[in-house]
């Protein structure tokens, strides 16, 4: 083992307040496991698509108490330097049901109060959207949620909201990262125990009143509350924190036939009934679909563990049809723009990895459609910018990974409000003699049938990071000339900030720099590649558009689109290795 690596590990052990991670690192030292230690010490976790996120364990490249103490000290130093009245406004703090989440949230509160700011704390498990709501509702300077959302059980994370209720973007992310780097020894970070902080007036306890305020806002999002609420709904919280809130929000709407999956109803950070606690993963929906069959449910809803995402299946033609994230997002946008308040200044926003169908829906309704980099932090900050600068009204934002934002109640994705709006849509469709699938087919005939696919290549560890970098470099060095037999008409390179046509014409892109490549294909189709911001993956996205002929069965149009997709996916997948 290299002497410098040993020195780093021993220094970490000396300042780590957590005996579990101290012992873990010491055992690795004693075993001479240089490869594992090198991975843990190859650099600090950095703010990605959703803040800090990583495997639980000792070392700077893992989630642990040292990382959280330092992150919070840096965040507070940055707030005090850059935010007026930061001490009084304080920081909203919440946490999910994962391993270590409560302890890490306690550490956050102790540093916040120790550095002279008020901690506005939830003492019970909290859905991420509730904390995002509370940042705005409390007028806080920032918010922190200890969560790893839908990641496997060995992960945790640290999500930061700015005072505008949205996740941090430049320059604040870089500024906070620099402030974290400047933090001294952990022992010198000011910390104030809870009792002392309460005596000093630095604790604001958040609880039932704040939950009621949030749920009242969610209740107001329904477009057709007058429709009969006779639907039978099957729901799962996926061992997460959303169950109590979704059941209450649906009851507030008059939905009384809601059946929860008992094995997944209570928060459990081990997620014992699923391989991955992500509704997108194969098998994750098995229990709720079995319950739906048993109860004859019309609508199936599933949150991820921190309740910021929503998966949906619909009973149609005697079977359950799973909707993709793009289909859910486009259906909700279609419903909001067609049945919601009308006006010339409406705005819908999506990330670039999401279906171009949203832009077609917006255009058909006279609404402004915008695209941003991946992540709701970009979607929301773009919405806030256009609201302030041009007087637009943010109606809806989404991205394909099951994340939807309805209105301005929460400036992030919210699986609870999305569940309510989907139930409202399904009830309205039923009152019109249709299912949600019928409504989707109606939308396809109006806007065009857009079909999408997403493929990921998982490459974990230090070697994986190098392989991911090599894949992206290879695609830039030798871009494909065609995919699926369709010519690549232009390449958008978000890192270089350019769009280069096949003829060599180069134009600038109006996006911040990001490691994303987009291939514009003949016929208006596209493919896209980017490294994941939260997991060791290369993600690729594919979208095709098919115009349905007069009277053409949807199945025939889908078959044409799927054939196009398969050719494009196969060619690009071969390049990813």
C-alpha positions, -999 to 999 in steps of 0.1 A, spaced: 0 0 0 13 34 -9 25 54 21 4 84 11 -28 64 10 -20 49 44 -14 84 58 -48 96 44 -66 67 59 -50 71 93 -57 108 93 -94 101 85 -97 75 113 -82 100 138 -110 126 132 -140 103 124 -166 106 152 -183 74 141 -169 42 157 -185 20 130 -167 37 101 -135 40 121 -135 2 127 -144 -4 91 -114 16 78 -90 1 104 -101 -34 93 -93 -26 57 -59 -12 67 -51 -43 87 -61 -65 58 -40 -44 34 -69 -39 11 -53 -12 -10 -78 -14 -39 -108 -8 -17 -91 20 2 -79 36 -30 -115 37 -42 -128 52 -10 -100 79 -10 -98 87 -47 -114 120 -41 -144 136 -23 -180 132 -33 -190 161 -54 -224 177 -60 -241 159 -89 -276 158 -104 -291 155 -69 -265 168 -45 -241 145 -27 -249 108 -31 -228 77 -25 -223 43 -8 -224 44 30 -189 38 45 -158 55 57 -137 78 35 -142 109 15 -157 91 -15 -185 76 7 -215 90 26 -207 92 63 -208 116 93 -175 133 84 -187 141 49 -220 154 62 -204 175 90 -180 191 65 -207 196 39 -229 214 64 -201 235 77 -193 246 42 -230 252 34 -235 274 65 -203 294 58 -215 301 23 -250 311 34 -236 335 60 -214 351 34 -240 353 6 -275 354 20 -291 383 38 -305 374 72 -293 338 68 -291 332 105 -327 340 112 -340 324 80 -321 293 88 -321 258 71 -350 234 68 -338 198 76 -355 165 68 -345 129 64 -359 96 50 -360 61 64 -326 49 52 -298 36 73 -280 65 91 -304 91 78 -316 102 113 -281 104 127 -269 124 97 -298 148 99 -290 153 136 -254 161 126 -267 187 101 -289 204 127 -260 205 153 -237 222 128 -264 246 115 -272 258 151 -235 256 161 -227 281 133 -254 305 145 -282 297 121 -317 285 130 -325 248 122 -360 243 110 -362 206 117 -386 177 110 -381 151 138 -401 124 119 -394 108 85 -401 132 57 -409 130 20 -384 150 1 -411 172 -15 -424 182 19 -389 197 28 -388 215 -6 -422 229 2 -411 240 37 -381 259 24 -405 282 6 -432 281 33 -408 290 60 -388 315 40 -356 295 48 -322 304 34 -317 268 24 -329 232 29 -311 199 34 -327 164 30 -307 133 39 -319 109 13 -307 87 -15 -341 86 -31 -344 53 -51 -308 41 -49 -300 7 -34 -300 3 4 -263 8 9 -265 44 -4 -274 76 12 -272 113 2 -274 150 10 -297 171 -11 -295 209 -9 -322 234 -17 -316 271 -21 -340 297 -6 -360 298 -38 -371 262 -31 -352 247 -60 -320 226 -58 -287 244 -61 -272 253 -95 -242 274 -105 -227 295 -91 -240 283 -57 -230 246 -61 -194 255 -69 -194 281 -42 -206 257 -16 -181 230 -28 -153 255 -24 -165 264 11 -166 227 20 -130 223 7 -120 252 30 -134 236 62 -107 227 87 -105 197 110 -138 181 119 -131 186 156 -131 224 150 -165 225 133 -189 242 157 -217 219 169 -246 226 193 -265 198 210 -303 199 206 -311 209 241 -286 238 240 -299 249 206 -335 249 219 -325 270 249 -307 294 225 -338 297 203 -322 282 173 -346 253 168 -379 256 150 -397 223 152 -417 215 120 -445 190 121 -483 185 117 -492 221 109 -465 221 81 -478 188 68 -513 202 67 -502 233 48 -485 211 22 -515 188 18 -538 217 15 -517 229 -15 -518 194 -30 -556 193 -27 -559 225 -47 -541 209 -77 -570 187 -89 -587 200 -121 -620 181 -118 -627 175 -81 -664 173 -90 -661 140 -109 -671 108 -91 -643 93 -71 -653 57 -76 -619 44 -89 -602 15 -71 -566 24 -65 -537 1 -55 -507 20 -40 -472 12 -27 -448 34 -8 -420 10 -17 -408 8 19 -405 46 19 -419 77 36 -448 86 12 -475 63 23 -491 84 50 -491 114 28 -505 98 -4 -533 80 15 -543 113 31 -540 133 -1 -562 108 -20 -587 108 9 -588 146 8 -599 142 -29 -627 118 -20 -609 86 -31 -620 60 -5 -611 28 -23 -574 29 -19 -555 -3 -12 -519 -2 1 -494 -30 -1 -490 -40 36 -455 -55 32 -442 -22 18 -462 2 38 -438 11 66 -404 28 60 -376 2 60 -341 12 47 -333 -24 40 -360 -25 13 -365 -63 20 -391 -71 -7 -374 -56 -37 -340 -60 -53 -339 -22 -60 -363 3 -44 -369 20 -78 -403 16 -94 -385 16 -128 -367 -16 -120 -379 -51 -131 -399 -67 -103 -402 -36 -81 -440 -33 -89 -448 -70 -85 -465 -68 -51 -486 -37 -59 -497 -53 -93 -507 -85 -74 -527 -64 -50 -543 -46 -79 -554 -79 -94 -568 -90 -61 -587 -58 -55 -597 -52 -91 -579 -18 -91 -584 6 -120 -552 26 -112 -519 15 -98 -496 41 -82 -461 36 -67 -437 61 -51 -400 56 -47 -387 56 -11 -385 94 -6 -418 100 -26 -404 124 -52 -411 100 -81 -443 82 -93 -449 51 -114 -483 43 -129 -501 13 -144 -536 14 -158 -561 -14 -161 -571 -14 -198 -586 -42 -219 -584 -66 -190 -547 -62 -183 -524 -37 -165 -505 -14 -188 -474 3 -173 -469 39 -184 -434 51 -190 -421 83 -174 -425 101 -207 -460 89 -211 -470 100 -176 -453 134 -180 -470 140 -214 -504 129 -202 -502 152 -172 -491 181 -193 -518 174 -218 -544 173 -190 -531 205 -173 -530 225 -206 -563 212 -219 -584 212 -188 -566 236 -165 -567 275 -164 -561 289 -198 -538 318 -206 -512 331 -231 -483 329 -206 -482 293 -196 -449 275 -194 -440 238 -195 -404 226 -190 -386 193 -195 -350 180 -194 -333 173 -227 -335 135 -220 -373 136 -219 -397 132 -248 -399 159 -274 -437 153 -273 -440 178 -244 -429 206 -267 -455 195 -293 -482 195 -266 -471 230 -254 -471 244 -289 -506 230 -296 -520 248 -266 -501 281 -271 -478 274 -242 -441 281 -240 -420 249 -241 -385 248 -227 -357 222 -224 -329 221 -198 -301 200 -187 -309 168 -168 -324 172 -133 -352 191 -118 -328 216 -104 -324 229 -140 -361 226 -148 -371 246 -117 -344 273 -120 -353 278 -156 -390 282 -146 -381 307 -119 -360 326 -143 -387 329 -170 -413 337 -144 -393 366 -131 -380 379 -164 -409 373 -188 -439 369 -165 -446 333 -175 -466 310 -153 -450 276 -146 -476 250 -152 -457 217 -153 -422 203 -155 -410 167 -159 -382 143 -168 -385 108 -180 -371 92 -148 -406 94 -132 -402 129 -119 -430 155 -122 -436 190 -108 -472 203 -109 -474 241 -106 -453 261 -82 -463 244 -49 -430 225 -48 -400 236 -68 -388 200 -73 -403 167 -85 -431 156 -63 -445 120 -64 -474 129 -40 -489 157 -59 -484 138 -91 -503 108 -77 -532 131 -69 -533 146 -103 -530 112 -120 -560 99 -99 -579 131 -108 -571 125 -145 -582 89 -143 -614 98 -126 -621 124 -152 -614 100 -180 -638 74 -164 -665 101 -162 -660 106 -199 -662 68 -206 -625 64 -213 -594 50 -196 -561 68 -192 -548 46 -220 -576 58 -243 -566 94 -234 -529 87 -243 -540 73 -277 -561 104 -282 -531 125 -274 -509 105 -299 -534 111 -327 -534 148 -319 -497 155 -313 -480 125 -330 -469 92 -315 -436 96 -297 -419 64 -285 -388 64 -262 -363 40 -248 -335 43 -223 -305 20 -220 -279 21 -192 -244 5 -190 -233 0 -154 -196 5 -147 -189 7 -109 -157 17 -91 -126 36 -101 -121 15 -132 -157 22 -141 -152 60 -139 -123 56 -163 -143 35 -187 -172 60 -187 -147 88 -195 -132 66 -223 -166 59 -238 -175 96 -240 -141 105 -254 -144 78 -281 -178 91 -291 -164 126 -295 -133 114 -313 -153 92 -338 -190 102 -339 -213 77 -356 -223 87 -391 -256 68 -389 -277 50 -364 -303 24 -373 -298 32 -410 -307 68 -404 -281 95 -411 -268 116 -382 -276 151 -395 -260 169 -365 -243 163 -332 -250 185 -302 -220 185 -277 -231 202 -245 -196 200 -231 -182 220 -261 -214 241 -263 -218 235 -300 -241 219 -326 -222 206 -356 -241 196 -387 -230 167 -410 -219 194 -435 -196 209 -409 -216 240 -400 -211 249 -363 -236 269 -341 -236 276 -303 -259 258 -279 -278 278 -253 -271 254 -224 -246 253 -196 -216 230 -202 -225 194 -194 -212 160 -205 -240 152 -230 -240 142 -266 -271 144 -288 -274 128 -323 -301 144 -345 -312 117 -370 -329 120 -403 -367 120 -400 -367 140 -368 -356 112 -345 -328 114 -320 -304 96 -297 -285 109 -266 -257 98 -243 -245 110 -209 -229 97 -177 -253 94 -148 -250 122 -122 -260 99 -93 -248 64 -103 -218 47 -121 -237 44 -154 -236 56 -190 -272 64 -199 -285 66 -234 -319 79 -245 -338 74 -278 -368 91 -292 -387 85 -324 -419 101 -338 -445 83 -358 -475 101 -375 -506 79 -372 -525 76 -404 -562 82 -406 -578 52 -389 -545 35 -385 -545 12 -355 -523 23 -327 -506 -11 -326 -495 -7 -363 -480 28 -356 -463 14 -325 -448 -14 -345 -433 10 -370 -419 31 -342 -404 1 -324 -387 -11 -355 -370 24 -358 -361 23 -321 -345 -11 -323 -322 -2 -351 -310 30 -335 -306 14 -300 -287 -16 -314 -262 6 -333 -255 29 -304 -254 1 -278 -226 -15 -298 -205 17 -294 -211 17 -256 -195 -17 -251 
